[in-house]
Amino acid sequence: MNDFYIDPKRQNKERILGLFFQHDALSKPQIAELTGFSLPTINGHMKDLENMGMIGPGELMDSSGGRPAISYRLQPRSKLALGAEIRKDFIKICLCDLKGEVVKLWNIGVEYKNEKAYSVKLNSLLKEAISTCGYPLDNILGIGISIQGVVSKDGTEIIFSKILDTSELDIDVIRKDISIPVRLCHDVKTAALAELWHNRKVSNGIYIALSEHLGGALIKSRCIEHGRSGYAGSWDHITYSTKGKLCYCGRRGCIDTYCNFATLFDGESIPDFFFKLREEKSKSHEERWRKYLSTIAFGLYQTWLILERRIILGGDLSMWLIPDDVAFIENEIINRSTFTCKPGFVIKSRVEHHASAIGAALPYLAEEIPEYVRPIESWSTYCKPETVEF
Ligand SMILES: [Zn+2]
């Protein structure tokens, strides 16, 4: 048997399983109608899928005469995956199901410290999440750990991380005694994956994280572009002014230094800032917010000129954005543009909460979903395969 052999039985089973990702409930006669398969064929595959725990019988369906048929539904929690997000002062862990929904969420206040003890702590938190989540280990496919830094394509090595010094973060310690796969990933790329999963309309785009620090990820043909090393999409270090403040990256005047949370909020909490902006209509807050959006638009215009793709505004601020803000950014880009632009290319992200943690779990789940209905690629191909460059 060669590598290109396609097992027709497996293909038929995948065809049936895929239908359950498109329909809430289906009876066997409905499956027969949709696939053209005979009832004995359907019975055999459905039995297998039931034994695997992936589908289960539900209520009786309405029938137009004759015996009502039993409906079957996907059992989304038959496969689960964990995504963990590491930030300066907390660790967020999400348990996600086959529909990409959050089944359980842990928000743990742990201060990041660049020492071995932190990896040990993370390891014990992950083990605790597995043992207390209420689902058997057999159902959990893997753990993705998103960090504020660029990671190698295989998820084993951190290649750039200056927001948090991660030189002592040890993947071998983090996965000690955990028998399922564990990998590292770049938080902005995983947030973009969560967006792709929940927004099928996006094929190509630039995902923008408006968070404590800015970030970006490029989307091409529904995959993440990695670039030669993994830096593709890092628009946050475009130089706004060479005389500007020192950036954490070591250079001066990057867009990030003008648009990080420390500069925007100046010690105020996010809810307080937006209360003063939206409810109290504070002039100084309005001024600061416009300046922020305008600087963001300046940076995005550079990327827009080169890539001309949809721009998706995500990150921690996504939930605070109103349509006027999105339109303001888009207009600033259009007004700067050399070319005529059709409006509607700047949109707000659909996933407003926990995007980085959710996205770190999703590629494990994608692997279990038939290719023809798979929302995103699995880890092996989530970044477009690229020609090796020298
Ligand atoms: Zn920088």
Boltz pocket constraint, residues with backbone or C-beta under 6 A from the ligand:
constraints:
  - pocket:
      binder: B
      contacts: [[A, 236], [A, 237], [A, 247], [A, 248], [A, 249], [A, 250], [A, 251], [A, 254], [A, 256]]
      max_distance: 6.0
